Amino acid sequence: MVRFRLMPLEDTGLWADVRELPDALALTLERAEGVAEAADLLRGPDVRRIVATGNGAAYYVAHALWLAALETSAEGPPIVAVPAGLATRDGFRWRPGDVVLAVSSSGEFRDVVAIAAGDRPCVAVTAQPGSALAGAATATVVQHLSAQRAVTHTQALCGAYACTLALWAAVTRDRELPAVLAGAAEAAARAVAAAEAWTAPDELERPGAAVAAGGGTAWAAALELALMLKEIARVPAEGVETREGATSAMFGLDRGHLMVALDPPGDAASEEAMRLCATAGARTLRLPHVDADQRLAPITTLPAAAALAATLALAGGHDVDHPCWTDAYYATAR
């Protein structure tokens, strides 16, 4: 049994990255480097569809953008979010008028670079303007990272998502989204503070498996939390949309498992999912809520998600900053 408190995280590179997240996000949004040029490309008269792609956390950025676009009143080209591995397959049917939105903080993920080097226009979102992805892209949006001490993406995910939201606001000339983004860095700072103050109500066992559930853009955040639980804490985990948490994901839950809700308190679908998952025998937990536009959920849930995954990792004796799979990942990713 481990008492869930943040204190052991203070010496990790991961938590240092998280603490610097608000400043990195503010600088990314302030500079808006490449946004105007990329927006001109994406709103071109021949653009019929935006294929947003990436791998892992970068794919979840694409997924979150698609979800945010569904909740935005301004109109733009339809977005389809697909993992980079799918978009490189021979069976993926590209269409006339397709434009690629490729996300990779390193700019070196080989599948994303291959897609960008294809025969269609491409907008890259990356932290490395000198990367292979930026070199292959038609236009590049650059995000700022203060540092990346840990392998796990924190600043990179939040900054890339902010870039795509800024890009979507520019493409659609949305009047509301810029105001939402103007408060993103401050909301991130409040999320970091909430995560540092957060404790579980009682002792928390290291789970044998976990489910994370969220609605709207918090679905993408749930995918990221599940990834963190797997890559940092080495806990098998699944990220699902909230109703799926109540109607399918709970089927495999049992005693010793964990269900984490990312929706705000009082959300009816979330309350039902938590109740049914508890009935299946799982321990249920809700991430601390930060009052902000729900389209910022991938940003405002990330600090607590990182704290949870890293605390469970430390309890299991795992290296938070450089997990055991790191070399194998780079061998296949680059």
N, C-alpha and C positions, 0 to 999 in steps of 0.2 A: 504494500500500500504506500502511496506517496501523497503527501499533502501538497495540493496544487498552489504553489506560490511562484512568483516570478524571480525571486532573488538569485537562484543558481544561474540564470541566464545572463547576468550582468557581465560576466567575463567572456561571453561568446562573441565572435565576429558577427553572427547573425543578428544579435540584438543591437549591436552597434550600428549595423546597416539599417535596422528598423528605426532606431532613434533619429537617424539622419534623413529618413524618408521625407518628412514634411518640407525640409529646406530644398532637397533635390527636386521634389515635385514643384515647388514654387518657382525654382529657376527654370525648369523645363517649360512651364506654362508662360513665364515671363518672356523667355526668348522666342518661343513659338517658331523655332528654326526650321524652315522649309515648309511650314504649314500652308502658306498662301500659294506657293508654286504647286504643291501637291493637290490642293483643292481645285486649282484651275484645271489640272489634268483630269481629276475625277468627275468634274461637272461638264466635261466636254460633250459636244453634241452627239458624238458617236458612242459614248459610254452607255451600255445597256445593263451591265451587271458588275458588281464589285465582288471578287472572290478574295475573301480575307483569310489568311492562312499563317500558320506557325506551328511550332512543336511544343508540347507540354504547356508551361505557363504562357508562352507566346501564343499558342493556339487558344488558350482561355481568354486572352486579350481579344482575339478576333471574335470569339464566341460572345464575350461581354458586349462588344460593339454592336453585334447583330441584335442582341437582346435590347440594348439601349435604343437602337434605331426603331425597334418596334414600339417603344414608349415615347417617341418623339413625334410631335405633330407635324413638323416641317418635312417635306418630301424630298427624297433624293433617289439615286439609283438603288435598285434592290441589292441587298447584301446577302451572300451565302458564306458561312464560315465553315471551313473544312480543315482537318489536320494536314500538314504538309505531306505526310506519307500518302494520303489519299490523292492529293492533287498531282503527285508525280506518277501515279499509276496510269498504265495505258488505257484503262477503262474509263478514266475521268473524261467527261465530254466537255471540252471547252467550246464556248459559243462565240459567234461574231459579236463584238462589242464588249467582251470581257476585259476588265482591268484588274490586275493583281494588287492587293494590299498585303505586303509580306512583312511579318513582324519577327524580329530576332535581335535581342539586345547586343549579342556579340557580332552579328552580321556574318557569321561563319557556318551556321547550321547548313549542312550540305544539301538537304532537300529543298530548303527555302531558297538557297542560292541558285539551284538548278531551275526552280520555277521562275525566279526573277530573270534568268538568262534566256527565257523562252522568247517567242516571237510576238508577245503582246505587251502593252504598256504596263509598267509596274511602279508602285509607290512603296518604298521601303520605310519602315519605322525601326530605327536602330540607335544604339548609343555609340556606335563606332562609324563615323562618316568616312573613314578610310578602309572600311571592310569590303570583302568580296561582294556582299549583298548590295551595299551602297554603290559599288562600281558597276554592278549589273543593272541597277534600277534606273528608271527614267527620271524619277524625282525621289528625294530623300527627306524624311522628317527625322530630326535628331533630338533625342532625349538626353537629359543630363543625369549622370550618376555621381554622387559624392564619393562613393566607394562601393566595392563589392568584395567584402572579406570572406563571406560564406558562398558556397556553391549555389545554394538556394536563392532564387530570385525574389527580392522584396522591392527595393527601389526600382528595379527594371520592370517588374510587372506593373506597378502603379504608374510609373512614368509613361510606359508605352500605352497603357489604357487612356491616360489623360491626353496623350498625343492623338490617339484615334478619335476621342470625343471632340477635341478641338478641331480636328480635320473634318469630322462630320458636321459640326456646327458651321464651319466655313463653306462646305459643299452645299448644304441645304439653306444657308443664310438664316439659321434658326435664331430666334430672338431670345429664347429662354436659356438655352444650354450654356452660352458664355457666362451668364450670371452664376450658374451651377458650378462651372469650372473655376470661377473667381474665388469660390469658397472652398475649393478642394484641398488646398494645402493646410488651411486652418482646421478643416474637418479631420485631416490626417493627423494633425498634432493632437487633437482631442482624442482620436482613436488610440494613439500611442499612450497617452496619459491614462485612458480607461483600461488599457491592457496591463499597464504597470500596477494599477490599483486593484486588478481583478484577482479574486480567489474563488475557488469552487466552494460550494456550501458545506461540504464535508470531504472526507478523504476520497481520493480518486484512484482507482486501480488502473494499472496499465492494461488497456483492453486487448483482447485477442483479435478483434476486428472492429471496424467503425463505419458509420454512415454519416455524411454531412449533407444537409438539405437546406436549400434556399430558393426563394421565388424571384422572378424578374432577373435583374443582373446579379442578384445574390446566388442564382444558380451557377453562374460562372465562378463566383467566389467559393461556392461549395466544392466545385471541381478542384480549385486550387488548394483548399484546405485538405481534401482527400489526398492530393498529390503530396502536400507537406507531411501528412501523417505517414505516408508510404516512404518518402525519400529521406525524411529526417528521423522519425520515430520508428520506422520499420514496422508499421502496423498496417496490415491489409485494410484498405478503405475504398469507399465508393462515394462519389459526389453526385447528388441527384436534385431534381426540381422538387419543390416542397410536396406537391401532391403525390409524386412518385415515392416520396419517403413514407407516405401513409398507405400506399396501395401496392407497392412492389418491393421496395428496398427493405422493408421491415420483415419480409418473409424469411430472410436468412439470419435474423438477429436472435441472440440467445443471451443467457446470463454470462457476464464477463465481457460483453460487447458494449460499444458506446455509440450513441446517436447525438450529433451536434446540430443544433438549429441556428441558422444565420439570420432568420427573419426577426423583425422587431417584436417585442412583447405585445401580446394582444392580437397578433395576426391569427385569424381563425384557422386557416389551413395549417399553419405551423403548430398551433396548440394541439390540433387533432393528430398531426404526425407524431409529435412528442408523446402524446398519450398512448397511441397504438404501439409505438416502438417500445415504450416502457412496459406495456402489457406483454410484449414478446419476450421480456426479460432483460432488455438493455438498460444501461444507465443513460439518462438523458441530460443534456447540458446545453445551455444557450449562451452564445457569445455575447459579451457586453454590447449594448446598443449605443450607437452614436447618432444623435439627431442630425440628419443631413438628407439631402435628396437621395432617394433610393437608387438612382442611377450611379451613385458613387459607392455602392456597396462593395465592389471589388477592392476599393481603396480603404474604406473605413472598417472592413472586417479583417483585413490582412494582419495588423499588429497582434490582435488577440489570437488569430489562427496560428501565427508563427510562435507565439508564446506557448500555446497549448501543445503544438507538435514538438517544440524544442524541449519543453519540460518533460514530456513523456520520453523523449529520446535520452535525456540525461538520466532519467530514472532507470532506463534499460541499459545504460552503459554505452550509448552510441555517441560517435563524434558528430556534433551538431553542424560544424562548419565544413567538414570534408568527409561525407559519408563513405562507406566502404565501396559503393558502386561507382565512385567518381571516375576512376580510370577507364572502366568498361564503357561508361556513358560517352566520354570524350572519344574513345576509339571508334565508336559507331556514328557519332554525331558530326564530326568534322571531316 
